[in-house]
Amino acid sequence: MTLRLVFTGPESTGKTTLATEFAARLGAPLLAEAARDYAQAPARLGRALTRADVEPIARLAIAREDEALAGTPPLLVLDTDLVSTVVYARHYYGSCPIWIEAEARARRGCLYLLCDIDLPWKADGVRDRPAQREMMLGLFRDTLAEFGCTVGPVTGIGATRVRAASAAVEKGGLVIPGTERA
């Protein structure tokens, strides 16, 4: 069984940076954010995502996760997962397809590192909610609680943020096979 360590939270909170660092540190595969890759695909550049994009984003995330899990790594580090798809579908469109919510629950990670909004917001062509970060953080907290996820908070800047993520992993009890202390 593969353990899933998920970096999650609102946009511009350092998820990708932390996920990349932890995957390298732990020698684990990194699963990139499907929604970002989908939104940046040439066919969609220059147009806003719509409700019709939610299901293709979810299918892409599922296909990528299944491909990564086929090798049965002991740990998979995810730069977001289907819980993020649920949060954003509910936020932008008022609801999320039931099958995506069911998949998000079934594929729930072992530990979610919820990245706080204490980093400066940076525009990047995909991000669009600088004034709603606090509300979005609340939506992530609520959804993670609704889905019964184990959550560790990640705050601070630079090395402080990395230490907070490390402490959350340790406190969350995530023991990666092959890395146990003797």
C-alpha positions in Angstrom: 0.0 0.0 0.0 1.3 3.4 -0.9 1.1 6.2 1.6 0.0 9.6 0.2 1.4 12.9 1.5 -0.7 15.7 0.1 0.3 19.4 0.0 -2.9 21.4 -0.2 -4.4 24.9 0.4 -5.3 28.0 -1.5 -3.3 29.3 -4.4 0.1 30.9 -3.9 0.9 29.2 -0.6 4.1 27.3 -1.6 2.5 23.9 -2.2 4.6 23.1 -5.3 7.8 24.2 -3.7 7.3 22.2 -0.6 6.0 19.1 -2.5 9.0 19.2 -4.7 11.4 19.5 -1.8 9.8 16.8 0.3 9.6 14.3 -2.7 13.3 14.8 -3.2 14.1 14.6 0.5 12.0 11.4 1.0 13.0 9.8 -2.3 9.4 9.6 -3.4 7.7 10.2 -6.7 6.0 13.6 -7.0 2.6 14.0 -8.6 2.2 17.4 -10.1 -1.0 19.5 -9.8 -3.4 18.2 -12.5 -5.6 21.4 -12.5 -2.6 23.7 -13.3 -1.3 21.5 -16.1 -4.8 21.2 -17.5 -5.4 25.0 -17.3 -2.0 25.7 -19.0 -2.5 23.3 -21.9 -2.2 25.1 -25.2 -5.9 24.3 -26.1 -7.1 26.2 -23.0 -4.7 29.1 -22.9 -6.5 32.4 -23.1 -9.8 31.1 -21.8 -11.2 30.8 -18.3 -12.0 27.4 -16.9 -15.7 26.5 -16.7 -17.9 24.0 -15.0 -17.3 21.7 -18.0 -13.6 21.5 -17.1 -14.1 20.1 -13.6 -14.7 16.5 -14.7 -11.7 16.4 -17.2 -9.5 17.8 -14.5 -10.6 15.1 -12.1 -10.1 12.4 -14.7 -6.6 13.7 -15.4 -5.8 13.7 -11.7 -7.1 10.1 -11.3 -5.2 8.8 -14.3 -2.0 10.4 -13.2 -2.4 9.0 -9.7 -3.2 5.6 -10.9 -0.1 5.6 -13.2 2.1 6.7 -10.3 0.6 4.0 -8.0 1.1 1.3 -10.6 4.8 1.1 -9.4 3.6 0.7 -5.8 6.0 3.2 -4.3 6.0 3.2 -0.5 5.2 7.0 -0.6 3.7 9.3 -3.1 3.9 13.1 -2.7 1.0 15.0 -4.2 1.0 18.7 -5.1 -2.8 18.8 -4.4 -5.3 16.1 -5.0 -9.0 15.6 -5.7 -9.9 17.4 -2.5 -8.7 20.6 -4.2 -10.9 19.9 -7.2 -13.9 19.6 -4.8 -13.0 22.8 -3.0 -12.6 24.8 -6.2 -15.7 23.3 -8.0 -17.8 24.2 -5.0 -16.3 27.7 -4.8 -16.6 28.6 -8.5 -19.7 26.6 -9.6 -21.6 26.0 -6.4 -21.3 22.3 -6.4 -19.0 19.4 -7.4 -20.1 16.2 -9.2 -20.9 13.5 -6.7 -18.6 11.0 -8.3 -15.6 13.3 -7.8 -16.5 13.8 -4.2 -16.7 10.0 -3.8 -13.4 9.5 -5.5 -11.8 12.2 -3.3 -13.0 10.4 -0.2 -11.9 7.0 -1.6 -8.4 8.3 -2.5 -7.9 10.3 0.6 -4.3 10.9 1.5 -2.7 9.7 4.7 -1.7 13.2 5.7 -2.6 16.7 4.3 -0.2 19.5 4.9 -2.4 22.6 4.7 -0.4 25.5 3.6 -1.3 28.8 5.2 -1.8 32.1 3.4 1.1 33.8 5.1 3.2 33.9 2.0 2.8 36.9 -0.4 0.4 36.2 -3.3 2.0 36.2 -6.7 0.2 36.4 -10.0 1.2 33.7 -12.5 -1.5 33.7 -15.2 -3.5 30.9 -13.5 -4.1 32.3 -10.0 -7.1 34.7 -9.7 -8.2 35.1 -6.1 -5.7 37.3 -4.2 -8.5 39.0 -2.2 -10.2 35.7 -1.2 -7.3 33.8 0.3 -8.6 33.8 3.8 -12.0 32.5 2.6 -10.4 29.9 0.5 -8.3 28.7 3.4 -11.5 28.3 5.4 -13.0 26.3 2.6 -10.0 24.0 2.5 -10.2 23.5 6.3 -13.9 22.8 6.2 -13.7 20.3 3.3 -10.7 18.5 4.8 -12.7 18.2 8.1 -15.8 17.1 6.2 -13.8 14.3 4.5 -12.2 13.2 7.7 -8.7 14.0 6.6 -5.7 14.1 8.9 -4.3 17.6 8.6 -1.0 19.3 9.6 -0.7 23.0 9.4 2.2 24.6 7.5 3.1 28.2 8.3 6.1 30.5 8.1 8.4 31.7 5.4 11.5 29.9 3.9 13.2 27.5 6.2 10.6 28.1 8.9 7.9 26.8 6.5 10.0 23.7 5.7 10.5 23.0 9.4 6.7 23.5 10.0 6.0 20.9 7.2 8.5 18.5 8.7 7.0 18.9 12.2 3.5 18.3 10.7 4.7 15.1 9.0 6.3 13.9 12.3 3.2 14.9 14.4 0.9 13.3 11.8 2.6 10.0 12.4 3.4 9.4 8.8 6.0 6.6 8.9 7.4 5.8 5.5 8.4 2.2 5.0 12.2 1.9 4.9 12.7 5.1 6.8 11.8 4.0 10.3 14.4 4.8 13.0 16.1 1.8 14.6 
